[in-house]
Amino acid sequence: MGSSEIGDMTTMADLPEKWKKSDKSIRAVQLAFEFSKGVSDTIRNQANRQGVSPSDQIRSIIGLQAKKPKRPRLTISLSQIDYEILAERYTLSVEDKAGIRQAISEELISYSEAFHTKK
């Protein structure tokens, strides 16, 4: 598939503008590194002090620019077992993924607020 084609029949010209802009980022390659705990902790801690992600800290260290995130996010990967545990924790149906997501969000906000009132 060429860089100007998506699928068999759709070309970049047929795509919405928003999708065209993401064409370059779609081709980005994610690299994963395994370091000693000390190296990883140093990079994570320095990123935290500077208010950036570890990925952006690495980009800075190796001389690449980092884009400011439009919406700073925290992410978590959940397995089906995780959803089952969380559904029980929040007394929700395991199929209610949006409800579980909302409950997690509320718990994280409460955690953050409680943490800041302790200081």
Secondary structure, 3 states (H helix, E strand, C coil): CCCCEECCCEEHHHCCHHHHHCHHHHCCCCCCCCCCHHHHHHHHHHHHHHCCCHHHHHHHHCCCCCCCCCCCCCCCCCCHHHHHHHHHHCCCCCCCHHHHHHHHHHHHHHHHHHHHHHC
